[in-house]
Amino acid sequence: MKNWVKHFATFVAGVSFVGAAYFIPEGSFIAFITGWLFLIPAAVVIFLGYGLTKYMKDRII
């Protein structure tokens, strides 16, 4: 396994997320809803804008 540090960090992050959901369920739910309603659509808008700018630059040439 080449990137064992990366795999270990991912494992620790997953375990801590599950632990947080177990010990603080309402806080984890609010964080999940915030991510689902705001962060994912923001990322989609950013990627669509980036794609549109690349498309317009390639189209003008």
N, C-alpha and C positions, 0 to 999 in steps of 0.2 A: 504494500500500500504506500504509494508515493506521498500523498498529502495527508498523513495521519493527523497532523495538527489541525488541519481544516475540518476533518471528519470529527475529531474529538470536540472541537469548538461548536460544531453544529449539534452534536449530541448533548453537550452541556446546555446550550441554548434551548433545545427542545425539552430537556428535563426541567429546566428552570421555568419555562412557560407552563408546562403541565403542573408543576408545583405551585406556581402563582395562581393558576386557575383553581386548584384544590383549596388553597388557604385563603384566597381573596376572590371568591367567585364573582361578586358584583363589580369589582374593579376590573377584572379581566374581561367581563362582558362589555363594559363600557369601552375599554380599549379596543376590543374586537369590532364593536359597532363603529367606533370612530375611524378605524382603519378601513373598514368595509365601505363606509359612506363617504369618506373624504380622501383618504390616501390613494386608494385604487383608482377612483375617477380622476384625481389629479395626475397620477402617473399616465393614465390613458390620454388625457389632454396633452400632456407634455410630449409623449411619443407621437401622437397624431400631428402636432404642430411641427415637430422635428421632421417627420416624414413629408409633410407638405412643403416645408422649405427646401428639402433635398429634391423633391419632385419639381418644384418651380425652377430651381437652378438648372437641373438637367434638361428641362423642357425649353428653356430660353436659348440654350446653346444650339 
